[in-house]
Amino acid sequence: MAEKKEESNQAENVIYVGKKPLMSYVLAVITQFGAGQKEVHVKARGRAISKAVDVAEIVRRRFINEVSIKEVKIDTEEREVEGKKTYVSTIDITLTK
Amino acid sequence: MAEKKEESNQAENVIYVGKKPLMSYVLAVITQFGAGQKEVHVKARGRAISKAVDVAEIVRRRFINEVSIKEVKIDTEEREVEGKKTYVSTIDITLTK
């Protein structure tokens, strides 16, 4: 665990889904469960939300059968870009083993 | 209510989000709540999932403050296309007033 912490200062059990290929996030989630995490959050914003759902579903159905979806939360994030407020939807999928 | 039933044989309180502009689904949800529904489901598959989250969030935050998210369910739909199994992720967002 200690050497993993050095790689990143983000929480280990949070996977942020973005523009990388789907399977790299699937692998990241599997790795967290393999390292002993009991709960992994799959988070995304905007257009990546669909991909986050794919990641959670693929982990659960194709790779780790004992993983289930504990909770799905959606929300809106407010940002200010050049003095103008913009809004982006977010998702937080809690997977539990 | 009776004349509305004739327009469609789908459940009235289920809005399927697809390729139309975002605001047409927002309007459809608002219309259902305006017609007296206490609960509206916003459903989508695949790439439209992000848009479904946007629809729910816009209704809740911008239009009807007393609407809240009761539940978000994600799942996988199995289909057979030309003898080959394909999988698509789905979302079902329950909005309640």
N, CA and C atoms of all chains as a GROMACS GRO file, in nm:
protein
  582
    1MET      N    1   0.083  -0.120   0.000
    1MET     CA    2   0.000   0.000   0.000
    1MET      C    3   0.087   0.126   0.000
    2ALA      N    4   0.194   0.127   0.078
    2ALA     CA    5   0.274   0.248   0.094
    2ALA      C    6   0.333   0.295  -0.039
    3GLU      N    7   0.386   0.205  -0.116
    3GLU     CA    8   0.447   0.247  -0.243
    3GLU      C    9   0.343   0.297  -0.344
    4LYS      N   10   0.221   0.246  -0.330
    4LYS     CA   11   0.114   0.294  -0.417
    4LYS      C   12   0.080   0.440  -0.389
    5LYS      N   13   0.077   0.473  -0.261
    5LYS     CA   14   0.046   0.609  -0.219
    5LYS      C   15   0.137   0.711  -0.287
    6GLU      N   16   0.263   0.672  -0.306
    6GLU     CA   17   0.359   0.764  -0.366
    6GLU      C   18   0.328   0.796  -0.513
    7GLU      N   19   0.266   0.702  -0.578
    7GLU     CA   20   0.233   0.722  -0.719
    7GLU      C   21   0.131   0.834  -0.741
    8SER      N   22   0.047   0.855  -0.642
    8SER     CA   23  -0.062   0.948  -0.661
    8SER      C   24  -0.108   1.001  -0.527
    9ASN      N   25  -0.149   1.125  -0.522
    9ASN     CA   26  -0.203   1.174  -0.396
    9ASN      C   27  -0.356   1.171  -0.395
   10GLN      N   28  -0.415   1.117  -0.502
   10GLN     CA   29  -0.560   1.100  -0.502
   10GLN      C   30  -0.594   0.977  -0.419
   11ALA      N   31  -0.719   0.970  -0.371
   11ALA     CA   32  -0.763   0.850  -0.300
   11ALA      C   33  -0.749   0.732  -0.394
   12GLU      N   34  -0.695   0.624  -0.339
   12GLU     CA   35  -0.668   0.507  -0.422
   12GLU      C   36  -0.794   0.441  -0.474
   13ASN      N   37  -0.899   0.450  -0.395
   13ASN     CA   38  -1.019   0.378  -0.438
   13ASN      C   39  -1.114   0.465  -0.520
   14VAL      N   40  -1.063   0.571  -0.579
   14VAL     CA   41  -1.143   0.654  -0.669
   14VAL      C   42  -1.081   0.652  -0.808
   15ILE      N   43  -1.157   0.605  -0.905
   15ILE     CA   44  -1.109   0.602  -1.043
   15ILE      C   45  -1.186   0.708  -1.122
   16TYR      N   46  -1.112   0.805  -1.176
   16TYR     CA   47  -1.173   0.910  -1.257
   16TYR      C   48  -1.172   0.869  -1.403
   17VAL      N   49  -1.289   0.854  -1.462
   17VAL     CA   50  -1.299   0.811  -1.601
   17VAL      C   51  -1.294   0.933  -1.693
   18GLY      N   52  -1.203   0.927  -1.788
   18GLY     CA   53  -1.186   1.037  -1.883
   18GLY      C   54  -1.169   0.987  -2.024
   19LYS      N   55  -1.063   1.031  -2.090
   19LYS     CA   56  -1.049   1.004  -2.234
   19LYS      C   57  -0.969   0.881  -2.271
   20LYS      N   58  -0.912   0.812  -2.172
   20LYS     CA   59  -0.837   0.690  -2.204
   20LYS      C   60  -0.932   0.580  -2.250
   21PRO      N   61  -0.876   0.472  -2.309
   21PRO     CA   62  -0.965   0.364  -2.351
   21PRO      C   63  -1.038   0.301  -2.232
   22LEU      N   64  -1.160   0.259  -2.258
   22LEU     CA   65  -1.247   0.197  -2.157
   22LEU      C   66  -1.174   0.095  -2.071
   23MET      N   67  -1.100   0.003  -2.136
   23MET     CA   68  -1.042  -0.108  -2.062
   23MET      C   69  -0.932  -0.064  -1.965
   24SER      N   70  -0.872   0.052  -1.986
   24SER     CA   71  -0.771   0.097  -1.890
   24SER      C   72  -0.837   0.133  -1.756
   25TYR      N   73  -0.960   0.183  -1.762
   25TYR     CA   74  -1.032   0.212  -1.637
   25TYR      C   75  -1.085   0.084  -1.572
   26VAL      N   76  -1.129  -0.010  -1.656
   26VAL     CA   77  -1.173  -0.140  -1.605
   26VAL      C   78  -1.058  -0.206  -1.528
   27LEU      N   79  -0.941  -0.204  -1.588
   27LEU     CA   80  -0.821  -0.261  -1.526
   27LEU      C   81  -0.787  -0.189  -1.395
   28ALA      N   82  -0.800  -0.057  -1.394
   28ALA     CA   83  -0.772   0.021  -1.273
   28ALA      C   84  -0.865  -0.019  -1.158
   29VAL      N   85  -0.992  -0.041  -1.190
   29VAL     CA   86  -1.088  -0.082  -1.086
   29VAL      C   87  -1.054  -0.222  -1.035
   30ILE      N   88  -1.028  -0.314  -1.129
   30ILE     CA   89  -0.993  -0.452  -1.092
   30ILE      C   90  -0.868  -0.454  -1.003
   31THR      N   91  -0.771  -0.369  -1.037
   31THR     CA   92  -0.648  -0.359  -0.960
   31THR      C   93  -0.677  -0.317  -0.816
   32GLN      N   94  -0.766  -0.219  -0.800
   32GLN     CA   95  -0.801  -0.173  -0.665
   32GLN      C   96  -0.865  -0.283  -0.582
   33PHE      N   97  -0.959  -0.354  -0.642
   33PHE     CA   98  -1.021  -0.466  -0.568
   33PHE      C   99  -0.918  -0.574  -0.539
   34GLY      N  100  -0.830  -0.599  -0.637
   34GLY     CA  101  -0.725  -0.699  -0.619
   34GLY      C  102  -0.630  -0.662  -0.505
   35ALA      N  103  -0.612  -0.530  -0.483
   35ALA     CA  104  -0.523  -0.482  -0.377
   35ALA      C  105  -0.592  -0.481  -0.241
   36GLY      N  106  -0.717  -0.526  -0.238
   36GLY     CA  107  -0.785  -0.540  -0.109
   36GLY      C  108  -0.892  -0.436  -0.079
   37GLN      N  109  -0.912  -0.341  -0.169
   37GLN     CA  110  -1.019  -0.243  -0.144
   37GLN      C  111  -1.154  -0.314  -0.139
   38LYS      N  112  -1.238  -0.269  -0.050
   38LYS     CA  113  -1.372  -0.327  -0.040
   38LYS      C  114  -1.474  -0.242  -0.118
   39GLU      N  115  -1.433  -0.119  -0.148
   39GLU     CA  116  -1.523  -0.027  -0.216
   39GLU      C  117  -1.441   0.057  -0.315
   40VAL      N  118  -1.490   0.071  -0.436
   40VAL     CA  119  -1.422   0.154  -0.536
   40VAL      C  120  -1.525   0.249  -0.597
   41HIS      N  121  -1.486   0.377  -0.606
   41HIS     CA  122  -1.572   0.477  -0.669
   41HIS      C  123  -1.530   0.499  -0.814
   42VAL      N  124  -1.624   0.493  -0.905
   42VAL     CA  125  -1.598   0.526  -1.045
   42VAL      C  126  -1.667   0.659  -1.071
   43LYS      N  127  -1.585   0.761  -1.098
   43LYS     CA  128  -1.640   0.896  -1.114
   43LYS      C  129  -1.615   0.950  -1.254
   44ALA      N  130  -1.705   1.034  -1.301
   44ALA     CA  131  -1.688   1.098  -1.432
   44ALA      C  132  -1.770   1.225  -1.439
   45ARG      N  133  -1.737   1.306  -1.538
   45ARG     CA  134  -1.809   1.431  -1.566
   45ARG      C  135  -1.849   1.436  -1.712
   46GLY      N  136  -1.958   1.505  -1.740
   46GLY     CA  137  -1.998   1.533  -1.878
   46GLY      C  138  -2.008   1.409  -1.965
   47ARG      N  139  -1.950   1.418  -2.087
   47ARG     CA  140  -1.961   1.308  -2.186
   47ARG      C  141  -1.901   1.176  -2.136
   48ALA      N  142  -1.812   1.180  -2.039
   48ALA     CA  143  -1.749   1.057  -1.990
   48ALA      C  144  -1.840   0.976  -1.899
   49ILE      N  145  -1.957   1.032  -1.864
   49ILE     CA  146  -2.050   0.961  -1.774
   49ILE      C  147  -2.092   0.827  -1.833
   50SER      N  148  -2.123   0.824  -1.961
   50SER     CA  149  -2.163   0.698  -2.026
   50SER      C  150  -2.052   0.594  -2.013
   51LYS      N  151  -1.929   0.639  -2.029
   51LYS     CA  152  -1.815   0.547  -2.021
   51LYS      C  153  -1.798   0.494  -1.878
   52ALA      N  154  -1.824   0.579  -1.778
   52ALA     CA  155  -1.814   0.535  -1.639
   52ALA      C  156  -1.914   0.424  -1.610
   53VAL      N  157  -2.035   0.436  -1.666
   53VAL     CA  158  -2.137   0.332  -1.648
   53VAL      C  159  -2.089   0.203  -1.715
   54ASP      N  160  -2.032   0.214  -1.835
   54ASP     CA  161  -1.975   0.097  -1.903
   54ASP      C  162  -1.866   0.030  -1.817
   55VAL      N  163  -1.779   0.111  -1.759
   55VAL     CA  164  -1.670   0.058  -1.674
   55VAL      C  165  -1.728  -0.023  -1.558
   56ALA      N  166  -1.824   0.036  -1.487
   56ALA     CA  167  -1.884  -0.031  -1.372
   56ALA      C  168  -1.953  -0.161  -1.414
   57GLU      N  169  -2.027  -0.154  -1.524
   57GLU     CA  170  -2.101  -0.272  -1.570
   57GLU      C  171  -2.008  -0.383  -1.618
   58ILE      N  172  -1.901  -0.347  -1.684
   58ILE     CA  173  -1.806  -0.448  -1.735
   58ILE      C  174  -1.732  -0.516  -1.619
   59VAL      N  175  -1.692  -0.435  -1.520
   59VAL     CA  176  -1.624  -0.494  -1.403
   59VAL      C  177  -1.717  -0.594  -1.335
   60ARG      N  178  -1.838  -0.552  -1.312
   60ARG     CA  179  -1.936  -0.631  -1.238
   60ARG      C  180  -1.979  -0.757  -1.315
   61ARG      N  181  -2.000  -0.743  -1.444
   61ARG     CA  182  -2.058  -0.855  -1.519
   61ARG      C  183  -1.953  -0.947  -1.580
   62ARG      N  184  -1.840  -0.890  -1.621
   62ARG     CA  185  -1.746  -0.972  -1.696
   62ARG      C  186  -1.628  -1.018  -1.612
   63PHE      N  187  -1.589  -0.941  -1.511
   63PHE     CA  188  -1.466  -0.972  -1.440
   63PHE      C  189  -1.482  -1.018  -1.295
   64ILE      N  190  -1.554  -0.941  -1.214
   64ILE     CA  191  -1.562  -0.980  -1.072
   64ILE      C  192  -1.709  -0.994  -1.034
   65ASN      N  193  -1.755  -1.119  -1.031
   65ASN     CA  194  -1.896  -1.144  -1.007
   65ASN      C  195  -1.944  -1.103  -0.869
   66GLU      N  196  -1.853  -1.105  -0.771
   66GLU     CA  197  -1.896  -1.069  -0.636
   66GLU      C  198  -1.902  -0.917  -0.613
   67VAL      N  199  -1.867  -0.840  -0.715
   67VAL     CA  200  -1.880  -0.694  -0.705
   67VAL      C  201  -2.023  -0.653  -0.740
   68SER      N  202  -2.079  -0.563  -0.658
   68SER     CA  203  -2.211  -0.512  -0.693
   68SER      C  204  -2.214  -0.360  -0.680
   69ILE      N  205  -2.318  -0.302  -0.736
   69ILE     CA  206  -2.332  -0.157  -0.732
   69ILE      C  207  -2.403  -0.119  -0.603
   70LYS      N  208  -2.333  -0.044  -0.520
   70LYS     CA  209  -2.390  -0.006  -0.391
   70LYS      C  210  -2.478   0.118  -0.406
   71GLU      N  211  -2.428   0.214  -0.485
   71GLU     CA  212  -2.500   0.340  -0.497
   71GLU      C  213  -2.455   0.413  -0.624
   72VAL      N  214  -2.548   0.484  -0.684
   72VAL     CA  215  -2.514   0.570  -0.798
   72VAL      C  216  -2.564   0.710  -0.764
   73LYS      N  217  -2.471   0.806  -0.761
   73LYS     CA  218  -2.511   0.944  -0.732
   73LYS      C  219  -2.483   1.032  -0.853
   74ILE      N  220  -2.577   1.117  -0.885
   74ILE     CA  221  -2.553   1.216  -0.990
   74ILE      C  222  -2.564   1.355  -0.930
   75ASP      N  223  -2.490   1.447  -0.989
   75ASP     CA  224  -2.488   1.582  -0.935
   75ASP      C  225  -2.444   1.679  -1.045
   76THR      N  226  -2.436   1.806  -1.008
   76THR     CA  227  -2.390   1.908  -1.103
   76THR      C  228  -2.274   1.983  -1.041
   77GLU      N  229  -2.170   2.004  -1.121
   77GLU     CA  230  -2.055   2.080  -1.074
   77GLU      C  231  -2.059   2.216  -1.141
   78GLU      N  232  -2.036   2.318  -1.059
   78GLU     CA  233  -2.038   2.454  -1.109
   78GLU      C  234  -1.894   2.500  -1.128
   79ARG      N  235  -1.864   2.553  -1.243
   79ARG     CA  236  -1.730   2.608  -1.262
   79ARG      C  237  -1.739   2.748  -1.321
   80GLU      N  238  -1.636   2.826  -1.296
   80GLU     CA  239  -1.634   2.958  -1.356
   80GLU      C  240  -1.522   2.964  -1.459
   81VAL      N  241  -1.560   2.982  -1.584
   81VAL     CA  242  -1.462   2.990  -1.692
   81VAL      C  243  -1.468   3.130  -1.751
   82GLU      N  244  -1.359   3.205  -1.736
   82GLU     CA  245  -1.351   3.343  -1.783
   82GLU      C  246  -1.470   3.427  -1.734
   83GLY      N  247  -1.496   3.417  -1.605
   83GLY     CA  248  -1.603   3.496  -1.544
   83GLY      C  249  -1.744   3.450  -1.574
   84LYS      N  250  -1.755   3.339  -1.649
   84LYS     CA  251  -1.888   3.289  -1.686
   84LYS      C  252  -1.910   3.155  -1.618
   85LYS      N  253  -2.027   3.140  -1.554
   85LYS     CA  254  -2.057   3.014  -1.486
   85LYS      C  255  -2.095   2.906  -1.585
   86THR      N  256  -2.031   2.791  -1.570
   86THR     CA  257  -2.072   2.677  -1.653
   86THR      C  258  -2.105   2.560  -1.560
   87TYR      N  259  -2.186   2.471  -1.610
   87TYR     CA  260  -2.234   2.359  -1.529
   87TYR      C  261  -2.202   2.228  -1.601
   88VAL      N  262  -2.158   2.132  -1.524
   88VAL     CA  263  -2.133   2.001  -1.584
   88VAL      C  264  -2.189   1.893  -1.491
   89SER      N  265  -2.258   1.795  -1.551
   89SER     CA  266  -2.313   1.686  -1.472
   89SER      C  267  -2.202   1.591  -1.430
   90THR      N  268  -2.221   1.527  -1.314
   90THR     CA  269  -2.122   1.432  -1.264
   90THR      C  270  -2.192   1.302  -1.221
   91ILE      N  271  -2.113   1.196  -1.217
   91ILE     CA  272  -2.165   1.069  -1.165
   91ILE      C  273  -2.062   1.010  -1.070
   92ASP      N  274  -2.110   0.941  -0.968
   92ASP     CA  275  -2.023   0.872  -0.872
   92ASP      C  276  -2.087   0.736  -0.847
   93ILE      N  277  -2.025   0.633  -0.902
   93ILE     CA  278  -2.076   0.496  -0.889
   93ILE      C  279  -1.994   0.425  -0.782
   94THR      N  280  -2.058   0.380  -0.676
   94THR     CA  281  -1.988   0.307  -0.571
   94THR      C  282  -2.002   0.157  -0.595
   95LEU      N  283  -1.887   0.093  -0.621
   95LEU     CA  284  -1.885  -0.052  -0.639
   95LEU      C  285  -1.837  -0.114  -0.509
   96THR      N  286  -1.899  -0.222  -0.469
   96THR     CA  287  -1.861  -0.286  -0.344
   96THR      C  288  -1.843  -0.436  -0.362
   97LYS      N  289  -1.749  -0.491  -0.286
   97LYS     CA  290  -1.716  -0.634  -0.300
   97LYS      C  291  -1.763  -0.710  -0.178
   98MET      N  292  -5.644   1.262  -1.838
   98MET     CA  293  -5.548   1.152  -1.847
   98MET      C  294  -5.583   1.058  -1.962
   99ALA      N  295  -5.714   1.034  -1.983
   99ALA     CA  296  -5.756   0.936  -2.082
   99ALA      C  297  -5.709   0.972  -2.223
  100GLU      N  298  -5.722   1.098  -2.260
  100GLU     CA  299  -5.681   1.137  -2.395
  100GLU      C  300  -5.530   1.127  -2.416
  101LYS      N  301  -5.457   1.143  -2.308
  101LYS     CA  302  -5.311   1.130  -2.317
  101LYS      C  303  -5.270   0.986  -2.348
  102LYS      N  304  -5.338   0.893  -2.286
  102LYS     CA  305  -5.310   0.751  -2.307
  102LYS      C  306  -5.313   0.715  -2.454
  103GLU      N  307  -5.404   0.778  -2.526
  103GLU     CA  308  -5.420   0.746  -2.669
  103GLU      C  309  -5.299   0.788  -2.753
  104GLU      N  310  -5.232   0.889  -2.707
  104GLU     CA  311  -5.116   0.938  -2.782
  104GLU      C  312  -5.001   0.837  -2.788
  105SER      N  313  -4.992   0.754  -2.686
  105SER     CA  314  -4.878   0.664  -2.678
  105SER      C  315  -4.914   0.544  -2.592
  106ASN      N  316  -4.860   0.430  -2.628
  106ASN     CA  317  -4.885   0.315  -2.542
  106ASN      C  318  -4.770   0.291  -2.443
  107GLN      N  319  -4.670   0.379  -2.446
  107GLN     CA  320  -4.566   0.369  -2.346
  107GLN      C  321  -4.616   0.430  -2.216
  108ALA      N  322  -4.555   0.390  -2.106
  108ALA     CA  323  -4.591   0.451  -1.979
  108ALA      C  324  -4.565   0.600  -1.989
  109GLU      N  325  -4.661   0.678  -1.938
  109GLU     CA  326  -4.650   0.824  -1.950
  109GLU      C  327  -4.534   0.881  -1.870
  110ASN      N  328  -4.507   0.817  -1.759
  110ASN     CA  329  -4.405   0.876  -1.671
  110ASN      C  330  -4.264   0.822  -1.700
  111VAL      N  331  -4.244   0.768  -1.820
  111VAL     CA  332  -4.110   0.724  -1.859
  111VAL      C  333  -4.065   0.803  -1.981
  112ILE      N  334  -3.955   0.875  -1.968
  112ILE     CA  335  -3.900   0.953  -2.079
  112ILE      C  336  -3.772   0.884  -2.127
  113TYR      N  337  -3.773   0.841  -2.252
  113TYR     CA  338  -3.654   0.777  -2.309
  113TYR      C  339  -3.567   0.882  -2.378
  114VAL      N  340  -3.447   0.900  -2.330
  114VAL     CA  341  -3.358   1.001  -2.386
  114VAL      C  342  -3.278   0.940  -2.502
  115GLY      N  343  -3.283   1.009  -2.615
  115GLY     CA  344  -3.213   0.960  -2.733
  115GLY      C  345  -3.142   1.074  -2.804
  116LYS      N  346  -3.168   1.088  -2.934
  116LYS     CA  347  -3.089   1.182  -3.014
  116LYS      C  348  -3.147   1.322  -3.031
  117LYS      N  349  -3.266   1.344  -2.977
  117LYS     CA  350  -3.324   1.478  -2.988
  117LYS      C  351  -3.246   1.576  -2.900
  118PRO      N  352  -3.270   1.707  -2.921
  118PRO     CA  353  -3.199   1.804  -2.837
  118PRO      C  354  -3.236   1.788  -2.689
  119LEU      N  355  -3.139   1.812  -2.605
  119LEU     CA  356  -3.152   1.802  -2.460
  119LEU      C  357  -3.282   1.864  -2.407
  120MET      N  358  -3.311   1.986  -2.452
  120MET     CA  359  -3.423   2.059  -2.393
  120MET      C  360  -3.558   1.998  -2.428
  121SER      N  361  -3.566   1.918  -2.534
  121SER     CA  362  -3.694   1.855  -2.563
  121SER      C  363  -3.726   1.747  -2.459
  122TYR      N  364  -3.624   1.683  -2.405
  122TYR     CA  365  -3.647   1.585  -2.297
  122TYR      C  366  -3.674   1.654  -2.164
  123VAL      N  367  -3.606   1.766  -2.142
  123VAL     CA  368  -3.632   1.845  -2.020
  123VAL      C  369  -3.778   1.887  -2.018
  124LEU      N  370  -3.825   1.936  -2.133
  124LEU     CA  371  -3.965   1.979  -2.146
  124LEU      C  372  -4.060   1.862  -2.124
  125ALA      N  373  -4.026   1.746  -2.178
  125ALA     CA  374  -4.111   1.627  -2.162
  125ALA      C  375  -4.126   1.590  -2.014
  126VAL      N  376  -4.017   1.599  -1.940
  126VAL     CA  377  -4.021   1.567  -1.796
  126VAL      C  378  -4.106   1.669  -1.722
  127ILE      N  379  -4.082   1.797  -1.752
  127ILE     CA  380  -4.158   1.905  -1.687
  127ILE      C  381  -4.307   1.889  -1.714
  128THR      N  382  -4.341   1.851  -1.838
  128THR     CA  383  -4.480   1.830  -1.876
  128THR      C  384  -4.544   1.720  -1.792
  129GLN      N  385  -4.470   1.611  -1.771
  129GLN     CA  386  -4.523   1.500  -1.691
  129GLN      C  387  -4.550   1.544  -1.547
  130PHE      N  388  -4.457   1.615  -1.488
  130PHE     CA  389  -4.480   1.664  -1.350
  130PHE      C  390  -4.596   1.763  -1.348
  131GLY      N  391  -4.603   1.847  -1.451
  131GLY     CA  392  -4.712   1.945  -1.461
  131GLY      C  393  -4.848   1.878  -1.474
  132ALA      N  394  -4.850   1.758  -1.534
  132ALA     CA  395  -4.975   1.683  -1.553
  132ALA      C  396  -5.012   1.604  -1.428
  133GLY      N  397  -4.932   1.616  -1.323
  133GLY     CA  398  -4.970   1.554  -1.196
  133GLY      C  399  -4.890   1.431  -1.156
  134GLN      N  400  -4.798   1.387  -1.244
  134GLN     CA  401  -4.716   1.271  -1.206
  134GLN      C  402  -4.635   1.303  -1.081
  135LYS      N  403  -4.622   1.205  -0.995
  135LYS     CA  404  -4.542   1.225  -0.874
  135LYS      C  405  -4.400   1.170  -0.894
  136GLU      N  406  -4.386   1.086  -0.997
  136GLU     CA  407  -4.258   1.022  -1.022
  136GLU      C  408  -4.237   1.012  -1.173
  137VAL      N  409  -4.120   1.050  -1.220
  137VAL     CA  410  -4.088   1.038  -1.363
  137VAL      C  411  -3.955   0.965  -1.378
  138HIS      N  412  -3.952   0.867  -1.469
  138HIS     CA  413  -3.828   0.794  -1.497
  138HIS      C  414  -3.762   0.852  -1.621
  139VAL      N  415  -3.634   0.882  -1.610
  139VAL     CA  416  -3.555   0.926  -1.725
  139VAL      C  417  -3.462   0.810  -1.759
  140LYS      N  418  -3.485   0.751  -1.878
  140LYS     CA  419  -3.408   0.632  -1.915
  140LYS      C  420  -3.324   0.656  -2.039
  141ALA      N  421  -3.212   0.588  -2.049
  141ALA     CA  422  -3.127   0.599  -2.168
  141ALA      C  423  -3.037   0.477  -2.178
  142ARG      N  424  -2.981   0.461  -2.298
  142ARG     CA  425  -2.886   0.353  -2.325
  142ARG      C  426  -2.761   0.411  -2.389
  143GLY      N  427  -2.650   0.343  -2.367
  143GLY     CA  428  -2.525   0.377  -2.437
  143GLY      C  429  -2.484   0.522  -2.422
  144ARG      N  430  -2.446   0.583  -2.536
  144ARG     CA  431  -2.395   0.722  -2.536
  144ARG      C  432  -2.496   0.823  -2.484
  145ALA      N  433  -2.625   0.790  -2.487
  145ALA     CA  434  -2.727   0.885  -2.441
  145ALA      C  435  -2.735   0.895  -2.289
  146ILE      N  436  -2.662   0.809  -2.219
  146ILE     CA  437  -2.665   0.808  -2.072
  146ILE      C  438  -2.622   0.944  -2.015
  147SER      N  439  -2.515   1.002  -2.070
  147SER     CA  440  -2.469   1.133  -2.022
  147SER      C  441  -2.579   1.238  -2.037
  148LYS      N  442  -2.651   1.229  -2.149
  148LYS     CA  443  -2.758   1.326  -2.174
  148LYS      C  444  -2.874   1.307  -2.075
  149ALA      N  445  -2.903   1.183  -2.040
  149ALA     CA  446  -3.009   1.156  -1.942
  149ALA      C  447  -2.975   1.219  -1.807
  150VAL      N  448  -2.848   1.211  -1.768
  150VAL     CA  449  -2.805   1.273  -1.642
  150VAL      C  450  -2.821   1.425  -1.652
  151ASP      N  451  -2.784   1.482  -1.767
  151ASP     CA  452  -2.804   1.626  -1.788
  151ASP      C  453  -2.952   1.663  -1.776
  152VAL      N  454  -3.039   1.584  -1.836
  152VAL     CA  455  -3.183   1.611  -1.832
  152VAL      C  456  -3.232   1.615  -1.686
  153ALA      N  457  -3.198   1.511  -1.611
  153ALA     CA  458  -3.241   1.503  -1.470
  153ALA      C  459  -3.188   1.621  -1.390
  154GLU      N  460  -3.062   1.652  -1.410
  154GLU     CA  461  -3.000   1.760  -1.334
  154GLU      C  462  -3.058   1.897  -1.370
  155ILE      N  463  -3.085   1.919  -1.496
  155ILE     CA  464  -3.142   2.047  -1.540
  155ILE      C  465  -3.284   2.065  -1.487
  156VAL      N  466  -3.364   1.957  -1.492
  156VAL     CA  467  -3.500   1.965  -1.438
  156VAL      C  468  -3.495   2.002  -1.291
  157ARG      N  469  -3.413   1.931  -1.218
  157ARG     CA  470  -3.405   1.945  -1.073
  157ARG      C  471  -3.348   2.081  -1.030
  158ARG      N  472  -3.244   2.125  -1.100
  158ARG     CA  473  -3.176   2.246  -1.054
  158ARG      C  474  -3.230   2.374  -1.115
  159ARG      N  475  -3.275   2.366  -1.241
  159ARG     CA  476  -3.311   2.490  -1.307
  159ARG      C  477  -3.461   2.514  -1.313
  160PHE      N  478  -3.540   2.405  -1.314
  160PHE     CA  479  -3.683   2.423  -1.337
  160PHE      C  480  -3.775   2.392  -1.220
  161ILE      N  481  -3.761   2.274  -1.161
  161ILE     CA  482  -3.854   2.238  -1.054
  161ILE      C  483  -3.774   2.204  -0.929
  162ASN      N  484  -3.767   2.301  -0.838
  162ASN     CA  485  -3.683   2.284  -0.719
  162ASN      C  486  -3.730   2.173  -0.626
  163GLU      N  487  -3.862   2.146  -0.626
  163GLU     CA  488  -3.911   2.042  -0.533
  163GLU      C  489  -3.891   1.901  -0.588
  164VAL      N  490  -3.838   1.889  -0.708
  164VAL     CA  491  -3.807   1.757  -0.763
  164VAL      C  492  -3.671   1.711  -0.710
  165SER      N  493  -3.666   1.585  -0.668
  165SER     CA  494  -3.536   1.531  -0.627
  165SER      C  495  -3.512   1.394  -0.690
  166ILE      N  496  -3.388   1.351  -0.683
  166ILE     CA  497  -3.352   1.221  -0.739
  166ILE      C  498  -3.377   1.114  -0.635
  167LYS      N  499  -3.469   1.025  -0.667
  167LYS     CA  500  -3.504   0.920  -0.571
  167LYS      C  501  -3.406   0.805  -0.581
  168GLU      N  502  -3.373   0.769  -0.706
  168GLU     CA  503  -3.287   0.652  -0.726
  168GLU      C  504  -3.224   0.658  -0.865
  169VAL      N  505  -3.102   0.608  -0.874
  169VAL     CA  506  -3.037   0.593  -1.005
  169VAL      C  507  -2.996   0.447  -1.017
  170LYS      N  508  -3.047   0.382  -1.121
  170LYS     CA  509  -3.010   0.242  -1.143
  170LYS      C  510  -2.934   0.229  -1.274
  171ILE      N  511  -2.826   0.152  -1.273
  171ILE     CA  512  -2.758   0.122  -1.397
  171ILE      C  513  -2.761  -0.029  -1.420
  172ASP      N  514  -2.760  -0.065  -1.547
  172ASP     CA  515  -2.771  -0.207  -1.580
  172ASP      C  516  -2.712  -0.230  -1.720
  173THR      N  517  -2.717  -0.355  -1.764
  173THR     CA  518  -2.669  -0.389  -1.898
  173THR      C  519  -2.781  -0.459  -1.973
  174GLU      N  520  -2.801  -0.420  -2.098
  174GLU     CA  521  -2.901  -0.484  -2.182
  174GLU      C  522  -2.829  -0.571  -2.283
  175GLU      N  523  -2.877  -0.694  -2.297
  175GLU     CA  524  -2.817  -0.788  -2.390
  175GLU      C  525  -2.902  -0.790  -2.516
  176ARG      N  526  -2.838  -0.778  -2.629
  176ARG     CA  527  -2.914  -0.789  -2.754
  176ARG      C  528  -2.841  -0.882  -2.849
  177GLU      N  529  -2.919  -0.943  -2.939
  177GLU     CA  530  -2.855  -1.027  -3.038
  177GLU      C  531  -2.868  -0.960  -3.173
  178VAL      N  532  -2.755  -0.924  -3.231
  178VAL     CA  533  -2.754  -0.862  -3.363
  178VAL      C  534  -2.684  -0.956  -3.460
  179GLU      N  535  -2.757  -1.004  -3.558
  179GLU     CA  536  -2.705  -1.101  -3.656
  179GLU      C  537  -2.634  -1.219  -3.588
  180GLY      N  538  -2.703  -1.276  -3.492
  180GLY     CA  539  -2.651  -1.394  -3.422
  180GLY      C  540  -2.536  -1.368  -3.326
  181LYS      N  541  -2.501  -1.239  -3.311
  181LYS     CA  542  -2.390  -1.204  -3.222
  181LYS      C  543  -2.444  -1.126  -3.103
  182LYS      N  544  -2.403  -1.165  -2.984
  182LYS     CA  545  -2.450  -1.096  -2.865
  182LYS      C  546  -2.378  -0.963  -2.847
  183THR      N  547  -2.456  -0.857  -2.826
  183THR     CA  548  -2.395  -0.728  -2.795
  183THR      C  549  -2.454  -0.678  -2.663
  184TYR      N  550  -2.380  -0.594  -2.598
  184TYR     CA  551  -2.420  -0.544  -2.467
  184TYR      C  552  -2.421  -0.393  -2.468
  185VAL      N  553  -2.523  -0.336  -2.407
  185VAL     CA  554  -2.527  -0.191  -2.396
  185VAL      C  555  -2.567  -0.153  -2.254
  186SER      N  556  -2.497  -0.055  -2.198
  186SER     CA  557  -2.529  -0.008  -2.063
  186SER      C  558  -2.656   0.076  -2.065
  187THR      N  559  -2.730   0.070  -1.955
  187THR     CA  560  -2.853   0.149  -1.944
  187THR      C  561  -2.855   0.226  -1.812
  188ILE      N  562  -2.936   0.332  -1.810
  188ILE     CA  563  -2.956   0.406  -1.685
  188ILE      C  564  -3.106   0.432  -1.667
  189ASP      N  565  -3.150   0.433  -1.544
  189ASP     CA  566  -3.289   0.462  -1.511
  189ASP      C  567  -3.285   0.556  -1.390
  190ILE      N  568  -3.315   0.683  -1.415
  190ILE     CA  569  -3.313   0.784  -1.309
  190ILE      C  570  -3.456   0.811  -1.266
  191THR      N  571  -3.486   0.787  -1.139
  191THR     CA  572  -3.621   0.814  -1.089
  191THR      C  573  -3.623   0.952  -1.024
  192LEU      N  574  -3.704   1.040  -1.083
  192LEU     CA  575  -3.722   1.174  -1.026
  192LEU      C  576  -3.854   1.174  -0.950
  193THR      N  577  -3.855   1.237  -0.835
  193THR     CA  578  -3.977   1.239  -0.756
  193THR      C  579  -4.006   1.381  -0.707
  194LYS      N  580  -4.137   1.412  -0.696
  194LYS     CA  581  -4.177   1.546  -0.659
  194LYS      C  582  -4.236   1.543  -0.519
   0.00000   0.00000   0.00000
